[in-house]
Amino acid sequence: MGTALEPAAWPAITPGEAGAVLRHFPAAGHLIDLSWHSPRPFSAAALVATDAGAFVLKRHHRAVRSPDALAQEHSFIAHLRANGLSVPQVMATRDGGGVLAQGEWTYELHARSAGLDLYRDRPSWTPFLSHAHAHAAGIALGQLHRAARDFTAPARGPDPLIGSFTIIPAADPLAAAEAYVARRPALARFLADLPWQHDLARRFAAWGQGLPERLARQRLLWTHNDWHPSNLLWAADGSVSTVFDFGLATQTCALHDLATAIERTAIPWLDLAEGQGHARADPQAALTLLAGYRTVTPLNADDVATLVRLLPVVHVEFALSEVDYFAGILADRAAATLAWQGYCLDHADWFAAPRGREFLAALERGASA
């Protein structure tokens, strides 16, 4: 939510806890050490060394990730892996599944993947270190979309902190937003005293004209939905070695995933939120990502036009999911307010300001050349 580290919402995994959990994973071996704890805010994770190798152990609260929700995620990862994409190997429990449920927690264990974690100490939504990385990330995203084409699972349900594709493509996005909120009681309670329908309707009117019709022409596809450089491991030559963190993955469309990738990597949201007015978006990073993507999957002029119109509102559904998480599971109204105002509304408004319009014009001009 900012450039400074915040206290962890979830307690760190302890050596005793890790050792007990590992006993449920036959191939994991015996614990030697915990060498690193993730600072990410939505779960607890640690790098685990055992006499059988290195693993990443993740613990979720059951209200955030139920066993069924994790199993859906693992099924997508397995499909991508079977189709040649470098993604984490999910380790099996004694019953053959990939999820361990104990009390209020769910656990998953991944074998440590190949590659350098170059962005591990950087906040999640920060730019690529170079345009070469943006190009490589575009190639990898195209490869992911190609590998996902014949994955036919339905979209995931209303669990918190999962991407979704129900509001933006709807013929009546405000009605779809009302249905989205109604399915999430904590979100509904948070928004009850706010003019949220008016706020969203104004953004949809500004940016959504013709968008549902455009998105109806797009093929539904399971996508990553959290594409930024700290969810990638890197080779020494600057290519992507491994794609990880599929927690937001569900059925959207390729352009939705591309727009999300651009929105999270080409615009310095954290600097802008902290009043650094000199911070500028980088349309060239976005164009370079698209150039990498196009080496795998073509984009026509209609695709580019749709992508540009989608960008200002592509974040809305996940922003609402964050509000639901903070308001409901953590009971943190201040963080929920930041997610609503600073993320859901202010990000859309940035695109209406001069620098945002310049960014969109540069993107459409460059991608159409």
ZIGI-V998632 format. One record per pair of residues at least 12 apart in sequence whose C-alpha atoms are under 6 Angstrom apart, sorted by the first residue. I is the first residue (numbers start at 1). J is the second residue. Records with the same first field share a line. If there is no record, write none. Layout:
BEGIN
I = J ; J
END
This chain:
BEGIN
2 = 270
12 = 44
19 = 31
24 = 93 ; 94
25 = 92 ; 93 ; 94
28 = 52
29 = 50 ; 51 ; 52
30 = 50 ; 51
31 = 50
32 = 49 ; 50
33 = 49
34 = 47 ; 48
35 = 47
43 = 60
44 = 58 ; 59
45 = 57 ; 58
54 = 112
55 = 110 ; 111 ; 112
56 = 109 ; 110 ; 112
57 = 109
58 = 107 ; 108
59 = 106 ; 107
60 = 105 ; 106
61 = 104 ; 105
62 = 104 ; 105 ; 106
64 = 160
80 = 147
83 = 147
86 = 242
87 = 242 ; 243 ; 244
88 = 113
89 = 110 ; 111
90 = 110
91 = 109 ; 110
115 = 233 ; 234 ; 235 ; 241
116 = 233 ; 234
117 = 233
119 = 230
124 = 230
125 = 264
126 = 265
127 = 265 ; 266
131 = 285
134 = 288 ; 289
135 = 288 ; 289 ; 292
136 = 239
138 = 289 ; 290 ; 292 ; 293
139 = 292 ; 293
142 = 293 ; 296 ; 297
155 = 250 ; 251
156 = 250
160 = 321 ; 325
161 = 321
162 = 248
163 = 248 ; 318
165 = 252
169 = 212 ; 215
170 = 212
171 = 212
186 = 324 ; 328
187 = 324
220 = 252 ; 253
221 = 251 ; 252 ; 253
222 = 250 ; 251 ; 252
223 = 249 ; 250
224 = 246 ; 249
225 = 248 ; 249 ; 257
227 = 261
231 = 244
255 = 307
259 = 311
262 = 286
266 = 281 ; 282 ; 285 ; 286
267 = 281
283 = 359 ; 363
312 = 348 ; 351
313 = 348
316 = 344
319 = 344
323 = 336 ; 339
END
